[in-house]
Amino acid sequence: MPRQRRRLIEIIRNLAERIIEARANGSLGEAQGLAASLTKAKEKLVSLDRAQKRGLYNGPVNLGLPIITGG
């Protein structure tokens, strides 16, 4: 489980950096999509930590896929 947690933290950091880069490049749609992924990744980290505290962890964390609407 520590390996999955470390990887999830790495993903969160990477998404945050990519959001900053997308905004700097004026890619607001991309930044918005990345922000949705970042929110979900943070939620999964909280969920993972809660499950670990309760001893409920039983496998990898599914990050899911963001749904981007509009053009």
N, CA, C and O atoms as a GROMACS GRO file, in nm:
protein
  284
    1MET      N    1   0.081  -0.121   0.000
    1MET     CA    2   0.000   0.000   0.000
    1MET      C    3   0.085   0.127   0.000
    1MET      O    4   0.046   0.223  -0.067
    2PRO      N    5   0.196   0.134   0.070
    2PRO     CA    6   0.276   0.257   0.066
    2PRO      C    7   0.319   0.294  -0.076
    2PRO      O    8   0.330   0.412  -0.109
    3ARG      N    9   0.344   0.194  -0.159
    3ARG     CA   10   0.386   0.222  -0.295
    3ARG      C   11   0.273   0.290  -0.374
    3ARG      O   12   0.298   0.384  -0.450
    4GLN      N   13   0.150   0.242  -0.356
    4GLN     CA   14   0.037   0.304  -0.426
    4GLN      C   15   0.016   0.447  -0.377
    4GLN      O   16  -0.013   0.536  -0.456
    5ARG      N   17   0.032   0.468  -0.246
    5ARG     CA   18   0.014   0.601  -0.191
    5ARG      C   19   0.120   0.697  -0.246
    5ARG      O   20   0.089   0.810  -0.285
    6ARG      N   21   0.243   0.651  -0.248
    6ARG     CA   22   0.352   0.736  -0.302
    6ARG      C   23   0.325   0.769  -0.448
    6ARG      O   24   0.347   0.882  -0.491
    7ARG      N   25   0.279   0.672  -0.524
    7ARG     CA   26   0.250   0.695  -0.665
    7ARG      C   27   0.136   0.795  -0.682
    7ARG      O   28   0.142   0.881  -0.770
    8LEU      N   29   0.034   0.784  -0.600
    8LEU     CA   30  -0.079   0.876  -0.607
    8LEU      C   31  -0.034   1.018  -0.573
    8LEU      O   32  -0.079   1.113  -0.637
    9ILE      N   33   0.052   1.033  -0.475
    9ILE     CA   34   0.105   1.166  -0.441
    9ILE      C   35   0.187   1.221  -0.558
    9ILE      O   36   0.179   1.340  -0.588
   10GLU      N   37   0.263   1.135  -0.621
   10GLU     CA   38   0.341   1.177  -0.738
   10GLU      C   39   0.248   1.224  -0.851
   10GLU      O   40   0.276   1.325  -0.917
   11ILE      N   41   0.139   1.153  -0.872
   11ILE     CA   42   0.041   1.192  -0.974
   11ILE      C   43  -0.020   1.327  -0.940
   11ILE      O   44  -0.037   1.411  -1.029
   12ILE      N   45  -0.054   1.349  -0.814
   12ILE     CA   46  -0.113   1.476  -0.771
   12ILE      C   47  -0.016   1.591  -0.796
   12ILE      O   48  -0.055   1.696  -0.848
   13ARG      N   49   0.109   1.572  -0.761
   13ARG     CA   50   0.210   1.677  -0.786
   13ARG      C   51   0.224   1.705  -0.935
   13ARG      O   52   0.231   1.821  -0.977
   14ASN      N   53   0.229   1.599  -1.014
   14ASN     CA   54   0.244   1.615  -1.158
   14ASN      C   55   0.126   1.689  -1.219
   14ASN      O   56   0.143   1.777  -1.304
   15LEU      N   57   0.006   1.654  -1.176
   15LEU     CA   58  -0.114   1.723  -1.227
   15LEU      C   59  -0.110   1.871  -1.192
   15LEU      O   60  -0.144   1.956  -1.275
   16ALA      N   61  -0.070   1.903  -1.069
   16ALA     CA   62  -0.063   2.043  -1.027
   16ALA      C   63   0.036   2.120  -1.115
   16ALA      O   64   0.009   2.233  -1.155
   17GLU      N   65   0.150   2.059  -1.144
   17GLU     CA   66   0.250   2.124  -1.231
   17GLU      C   67   0.197   2.141  -1.372
   17GLU      O   68   0.219   2.245  -1.435
   18ARG      N   69   0.126   2.041  -1.421
   18ARG     CA   70   0.071   2.048  -1.557
   18ARG      C   71  -0.038   2.154  -1.567
   18ARG      O   72  -0.053   2.216  -1.672
   19ILE      N   73  -0.114   2.175  -1.460
   19ILE     CA   74  -0.216   2.280  -1.459
   19ILE      C   75  -0.151   2.417  -1.471
   19ILE      O   76  -0.195   2.502  -1.548
   20ILE      N   77  -0.046   2.438  -1.393
   20ILE     CA   78   0.027   2.565  -1.398
   20ILE      C   79   0.081   2.589  -1.539
   20ILE      O   80   0.071   2.700  -1.592
   21GLU      N   81   0.139   2.486  -1.599
   21GLU     CA   82   0.194   2.497  -1.733
   21GLU      C   83   0.084   2.525  -1.836
   21GLU      O   84   0.102   2.609  -1.925
   22ALA      N   85  -0.028   2.456  -1.825
   22ALA     CA   86  -0.138   2.476  -1.920
   22ALA      C   87  -0.192   2.619  -1.911
   22ALA      O   88  -0.220   2.682  -2.012
   23ARG      N   89  -0.207   2.667  -1.788
   23ARG     CA   90  -0.256   2.805  -1.771
   23ARG      C   91  -0.157   2.906  -1.828
   23ARG      O   92  -0.196   3.004  -1.890
   24ALA      N   93  -0.029   2.880  -1.805
   24ALA     CA   94   0.075   2.972  -1.856
   24ALA      C   95   0.075   2.976  -2.008
   24ALA      O   96   0.107   3.078  -2.068
   25ASN      N   97   0.037   2.864  -2.070
   25ASN     CA   98   0.032   2.856  -2.216
   25ASN      C   99  -0.103   2.899  -2.273
   25ASN      O  100  -0.125   2.897  -2.394
   26GLY      N  101  -0.193   2.937  -2.184
   26GLY     CA  102  -0.325   2.981  -2.229
   26GLY      C  103  -0.419   2.868  -2.266
   26GLY      O  104  -0.521   2.891  -2.331
   27SER      N  105  -0.386   2.747  -2.226
   27SER     CA  106  -0.470   2.630  -2.257
   27SER      C  107  -0.570   2.608  -2.144
   27SER      O  108  -0.556   2.516  -2.064
   28LEU      N  109  -0.669   2.695  -2.138
   28LEU     CA  110  -0.763   2.691  -2.026
   28LEU      C  111  -0.848   2.565  -2.025
   28LEU      O  112  -0.881   2.514  -1.917
   29GLY      N  113  -0.884   2.513  -2.140
   29GLY     CA  114  -0.961   2.389  -2.146
   29GLY      C  115  -0.882   2.272  -2.091
   29GLY      O  116  -0.934   2.190  -2.016
   30GLU      N  117  -0.756   2.266  -2.129
   30GLU     CA  118  -0.668   2.160  -2.078
   30GLU      C  119  -0.651   2.173  -1.926
   30GLU      O  120  -0.654   2.074  -1.854
   31ALA      N  121  -0.632   2.297  -1.880
   31ALA     CA  122  -0.616   2.321  -1.737
   31ALA      C  123  -0.741   2.277  -1.662
   31ALA      O  124  -0.732   2.222  -1.552
   32GLN      N  125  -0.855   2.300  -1.720
   32GLN     CA  126  -0.982   2.262  -1.657
   32GLN      C  127  -0.993   2.109  -1.647
   32GLN      O  128  -1.034   2.056  -1.544
   33GLY      N  129  -0.957   2.039  -1.752
   33GLY     CA  130  -0.960   1.894  -1.750
   33GLY      C  131  -0.862   1.836  -1.650
   33GLY      O  132  -0.893   1.741  -1.578
   34LEU      N  133  -0.744   1.894  -1.645
   34LEU     CA  134  -0.643   1.850  -1.548
   34LEU      C  135  -0.689   1.878  -1.405
   34LEU      O  136  -0.663   1.799  -1.314
   35ALA      N  137  -0.757   1.991  -1.386
   35ALA     CA  138  -0.807   2.024  -1.252
   35ALA      C  139  -0.910   1.922  -1.206
   35ALA      O  140  -0.914   1.886  -1.088
   36ALA      N  141  -0.993   1.874  -1.298
   36ALA     CA  142  -1.090   1.771  -1.263
   36ALA      C  143  -1.019   1.643  -1.222
   36ALA      O  144  -1.058   1.578  -1.125
   37SER      N  145  -0.914   1.607  -1.295
   37SER     CA  146  -0.836   1.489  -1.259
   37SER      C  147  -0.767   1.507  -1.124
   37SER      O  148  -0.760   1.413  -1.045
   38LEU      N  149  -0.717   1.627  -1.099
   38LEU     CA  150  -0.651   1.656  -0.972
   38LEU      C  151  -0.748   1.642  -0.856
   38LEU      O  152  -0.713   1.584  -0.753
   39THR      N  153  -0.867   1.693  -0.873
   39THR     CA  154  -0.969   1.681  -0.768
   39THR      C  155  -0.997   1.534  -0.737
   39THR      O  156  -1.002   1.495  -0.620
   40LYS      N  157  -1.015   1.454  -0.840
   40LYS     CA  158  -1.043   1.310  -0.821
   40LYS      C  159  -0.925   1.239  -0.756
   40LYS      O  160  -0.944   1.154  -0.669
   41ALA      N  161  -0.804   1.273  -0.797
   41ALA     CA  162  -0.686   1.210  -0.739
   41ALA      C  163  -0.675   1.242  -0.590
   41ALA      O  164  -0.640   1.156  -0.509
   42LYS      N  165  -0.705   1.367  -0.554
   42LYS     CA  166  -0.702   1.406  -0.412
   42LYS      C  167  -0.810   1.330  -0.334
   42LYS      O  168  -0.787   1.288  -0.220
   43GLU      N  169  -0.927   1.315  -0.394
   43GLU     CA  170  -1.035   1.241  -0.329
   43GLU      C  171  -0.994   1.095  -0.308
   43GLU      O  172  -1.023   1.036  -0.204
   44LYS      N  173  -0.926   1.037  -0.405
   44LYS     CA  174  -0.882   0.898  -0.393
   44LYS      C  175  -0.776   0.884  -0.284
   44LYS      O  176  -0.774   0.783  -0.213
   45LEU      N  177  -0.690   0.984  -0.271
   45LEU     CA  178  -0.589   0.980  -0.165
   45LEU      C  179  -0.656   0.982  -0.028
   45LEU      O  180  -0.617   0.906   0.061
   46VAL      N  181  -0.754   1.068  -0.010
   46VAL     CA  182  -0.829   1.073   0.116
   46VAL      C  183  -0.898   0.940   0.141
   46VAL      O  184  -0.895   0.888   0.253
   47SER      N  185  -0.959   0.884   0.038
   47SER     CA  186  -1.027   0.756   0.050
   47SER      C  187  -0.929   0.644   0.086
   47SER      O  188  -0.958   0.560   0.171
   48LEU      N  189  -0.814   0.645   0.022
   48LEU     CA  190  -0.710   0.545   0.051
   48LEU      C  191  -0.665   0.555   0.196
   48LEU      O  192  -0.650   0.454   0.264
   49ASP      N  193  -0.642   0.677   0.242
   49ASP     CA  194  -0.598   0.698   0.381
   49ASP      C  195  -0.704   0.652   0.481
   49ASP      O  196  -0.672   0.591   0.582
   50ARG      N  197  -0.830   0.681   0.451
   50ARG     CA  198  -0.939   0.638   0.541
   50ARG      C  199  -0.948   0.485   0.545
   50ARG      O  200  -0.963   0.426   0.652
   51ALA      N  201  -0.940   0.423   0.429
   51ALA     CA  202  -0.948   0.278   0.422
   51ALA      C  203  -0.831   0.214   0.496
   51ALA      O  204  -0.846   0.112   0.563
   52GLN      N  205  -0.715   0.274   0.483
   52GLN     CA  206  -0.597   0.221   0.551
   52GLN      C  207  -0.615   0.229   0.703
   52GLN      O  208  -0.580   0.136   0.775
   53LYS      N  209  -0.668   0.341   0.750
   53LYS     CA  210  -0.692   0.357   0.894
   53LYS      C  211  -0.788   0.253   0.946
   53LYS      O  212  -0.773   0.203   1.058
   54ARG      N  213  -0.888   0.219   0.865
   54ARG     CA  214  -0.989   0.122   0.908
   54ARG      C  215  -0.951  -0.021   0.872
   54ARG      O  216  -1.023  -0.114   0.905
   55GLY      N  217  -0.837  -0.038   0.806
   55GLY     CA  218  -0.794  -0.171   0.768
   55GLY      C  219  -0.874  -0.229   0.654
   55GLY      O  220  -0.884  -0.351   0.640
   56LEU      N  221  -0.932  -0.142   0.570
   56LEU     CA  222  -1.019  -0.188   0.462
   56LEU      C  223  -0.949  -0.194   0.327
   56LEU      O  224  -1.011  -0.229   0.226
   57TYR      N  225  -0.824  -0.159   0.323
   57TYR     CA  226  -0.754  -0.156   0.194
   57TYR      C  227  -0.744  -0.297   0.138
   57TYR      O  228  -0.703  -0.390   0.208
   58ASN      N  229  -0.781  -0.313   0.011
   58ASN     CA  230  -0.772  -0.445  -0.049
   58ASN      C  231  -0.727  -0.445  -0.194
   58ASN      O  232  -0.750  -0.542  -0.265
   59GLY      N  233  -0.664  -0.338  -0.239
   59GLY     CA  234  -0.615  -0.338  -0.377
   59GLY      C  235  -0.580  -0.199  -0.426
   59GLY      O  236  -0.584  -0.102  -0.349
   60PRO      N  237  -0.546  -0.189  -0.553
   60PRO     CA  238  -0.506  -0.060  -0.611
   60PRO      C  239  -0.620   0.041  -0.611
   60PRO      O  240  -0.738   0.004  -0.604
   61VAL      N  241  -0.584   0.166  -0.619
   61VAL     CA  242  -0.681   0.275  -0.622
   61VAL      C  243  -0.714   0.308  -0.767
   61VAL      O  244  -0.624   0.334  -0.847
   62ASN      N  245  -0.841   0.308  -0.800
   62ASN     CA  246  -0.885   0.343  -0.934
   62ASN      C  247  -0.906   0.494  -0.940
   62ASN      O  248  -0.991   0.548  -0.869
   63LEU      N  249  -0.828   0.562  -1.023
   63LEU     CA  250  -0.839   0.707  -1.035
   63LEU      C  251  -0.956   0.750  -1.123
   63LEU      O  252  -0.997   0.865  -1.119
   64GLY      N  253  -1.009   0.659  -1.201
   64GLY     CA  254  -1.118   0.694  -1.289
   64GLY      C  255  -1.074   0.783  -1.403
   64GLY      O  256  -0.955   0.815  -1.416
   65LEU      N  257  -1.168   0.823  -1.485
   65LEU     CA  258  -1.138   0.912  -1.597
   65LEU      C  259  -1.225   1.036  -1.586
   65LEU      O  260  -1.344   1.026  -1.559
   66PRO      N  261  -1.166   1.153  -1.607
   66PRO     CA  262  -1.248   1.275  -1.601
   66PRO      C  263  -1.340   1.282  -1.723
   66PRO      O  264  -1.307   1.234  -1.831
   67ILE      N  265  -1.454   1.342  -1.704
   67ILE     CA  266  -1.548   1.365  -1.812
   67ILE      C  267  -1.543   1.513  -1.846
   67ILE      O  268  -1.576   1.598  -1.763
   68ILE      N  269  -1.501   1.544  -1.967
   68ILE     CA  270  -1.486   1.682  -2.010
   68ILE      C  271  -1.598   1.711  -2.110
   68ILE      O  272  -1.609   1.646  -2.213
   69THR      N  273  -1.679   1.810  -2.077
   69THR     CA  274  -1.789   1.847  -2.166
   69THR      C  275  -1.759   1.980  -2.231
   69THR      O  276  -1.674   2.056  -2.184
   70GLY      N  277  -1.827   2.009  -2.335
   70GLY     CA  278  -1.809   2.136  -2.403
   70GLY      C  279  -1.700   2.127  -2.508
   70GLY      O  280  -1.651   2.018  -2.538
   71GLY      N  281  -1.664   2.239  -2.562
   71GLY     CA  282  -1.570   2.232  -2.672
   71GLY      C  283  -1.447   2.300  -2.646
   71GLY      O  284  -1.358   2.303  -2.731
   0.00000   0.00000   0.00000
